[in-house]
Amino acid sequence: MKNFAYFEPKTIEEASRLLIEHGDKAKLLAGGTDLLPVLKEGEVTAQYLISLEKIANLSGIRYDDEGGLSIGALTKIRDIEKSDIIREKYVALSEAAEVIGSVQIRNLSTIGGNICHASPAADTAPALLAYGALVKIEDNNGGRTIPVEAFHLGPGKTALETGEIVTSFILPPQKSHCGANYIKLAIRRLMDLAFVGVAAAVTMDKGVISEVKIGLGAVAPTPIRATNAEAILRGKALDNDTLAKAGDAASQQACPISDLRASADYRRRMVKVLTMRALQKAIERTNSGLFFK
């Protein structure tokens, strides 16, 4: 690892000014579980590291019934995993958090880092997509909020402009009879990247799906919504035939690659299987009385 200058700004404005001043030569440091290994290996270079640890109010989990859930960008993955309110209200995000790395990694890594690293296989991304999360972004001139599906532009690429910093994620309040599930397919449950990751969030109203969102990970250049499958499901009283059609639609919308971990064909077939399973579990969790064999 080459020598670098290290900054600990106390405010977003100060951190933003440092990013603007040093441009591509600077990197933001949160938990460091993604950045530090690639710096050590020389895969990424940085002359300036800007730590966010000293900036107030960038971590923490807050919830109210009107505003929903707010998660600071520096909130540790382990804190998300262990949060009672997330387990109760946003279980798919809790399930995604608990399969990231090891306990030691989850104690260091942050949700902001997991999303800003922009890996197509990031576990939290499908869950955030399924919950319709928003990304709050700030710089030294103010801020903006964008849907999480607009944040990732490609592997390692995000919608952040120079000087912008992700400060929090906002998940809308959950309605009654809403259920969700996240499933990760990998060789090992922990310490491994997903071949496929699927999250589904479903709201039922009198036996009919009134709202549904499905997030897919590791099957496209970015995490994506399975919008075609959602359209098939919305307004339907779910049966096995409709479930299979939704799985097919999700599979067709995926555009995976073949690599050392899995072939594109295998990933595409598993998208169908995992989409159906995630939907089944999500619907069972709505307490609507629907169960699948």
Sequence and secondary structure as in RCSB ss.txt:
>XXXX:A:sequence
MKNFAYFEPKTIEEASRLLIEHGDKAKLLAGGTDLLPVLKEGEVTAQYLISLEKIANLSGIRYDDEGGLSIGALT
KIRDIEKSDIIREKYVALSEAAEVIGSVQIRNLSTIGGNICHASPAADTAPALLAYGALVKIEDNNGGRTIPVEA
FHLGPGKTALETGEIVTSFILPPQKSHCGANYIKLAIRRLMDLAFVGVAAAVTMDKGVISEVKIGLGAVAPTPIR
ATNAEAILRGKALDNDTLAKAGDAASQQACPISDLRASADYRRRMVKVLTMRALQKAIERTNSGLFFK
>XXXX:A:secstr
    EEE  SSHHHHHHHHHHHGGGEEEESS TTHHHHHHHTSS  SEEEE TTSTTSS EEEETTTEEEEETT 
BHHHHHH HHHHHH HHHHHHHTTSS HHHHHH BHHHHHHTT TT SHHHHHHHTT EEEEEETTEEEEEEGGG
TEEETTEES  TT EEEEEEE    TTEEEEEEEE SSSSSS  SEEEEEEEEEETTEEEEEEEEEESSSSS EE
 HHHHHHHTT    HHHHHHHHHHHHHH      SS  HHHHHHHHHHHHHHHHHHHHHTTTSS    
